Amino acid sequence: MAGEAKWLEQDELASWMSLAALLFKLPGVLDFQLQRDSGLSHFEYLVLAGLSESPGRSRRMSELAGFANGSLSRLSHVVKRLEQRGFVERHPAEDDGRITVATITDAGYEMVVSAAPGHVTAVREYVIDALTPEQLTQLKTIADQILAKVDPGRPC
């Protein structure tokens, strides 16, 4: 089957290699900043941010997984750790006891509020300020197109 592959042209390969490097390097840089400054992983930060921005500071676990771009299994492990740190609580949904809802605690809210300025500064430094306004628009368009292929059910 390998012989049937449509191999990448030189310009396609160059674009792919740049994107692949970005996919590996950027998450590490963002994760390092959050760990260093707040003791949170990037995924933990996204979970807390997703809860802090929700009505009642709560979300169904399935919705939270989508917001944080993680699997329900990964989210469950992370929420368990956040619960142990006193940042999140879980409980059954009022309208359907089979569904689990996560709620950010006051301590979790304080943590995400204190972590946000450093995270936004890093995002601005490594992504936003590196691009022109036109490039930012193009970046969103490109990212949305790729996400539609790799995660078809995700709203853009």
C-alpha positions, 0 to 999 in steps of 0.5 A, a space after each residue: 500500500 505504501 507504493 500507492 501513496 500520493 507523496 508530498 511535493 517539496 512545498 507541501 512537505 515544507 508546509 507540513 514540516 513547519 506545522 508539525 514542528 508547531 504542533 509539538 513546540 507550541 503546546 510545550 511552551 504554553 504548558 511550561 509557562 502555566 506549570 512554572 507560574 501556576 502549577 497547572 498544565 495547559 489542559 487543567 487551565 482549559 478545564 478551569 477556564 471552561 468552567 469559569 466562563 460557563 453559566 453557574 460555573 458548571 458544565 456537563 463533563 461531555 461539554 467540558 471535554 469538547 471545550 477543552 479538546 480532550 477525550 472524556 476519559 482524559 477529562 475524568 482523570 484531570 477533573 479527579 486531580 483538580 477535585 483533589 486540589 479543591 478546584 472542582 466538584 462533580 455531581 449528578 445533573 439535576 435533570 438527569 442523574 446519569 450525567 455528571 456535571 463539573 463545577 469550579 470551586 471558589 479556590 479553582 476560580 481564584 486559581 484560573 483568574 490568577 493564572 490567566 494574565 500569564 497565559 494570555 501574555 504567553 499566547 500573545 507573545 508566541 502567537 498573536 504578536 507574531 502575526 499580522 491581523 490578516 494572518 490571524 484571520 487566515 490562521 483561523 480560517 486554516 485551523 477551522 478547515 483542518 479541524 473540520 477534517 479531524 473533528 467533523 462534529 466540532 462546531 467552528 
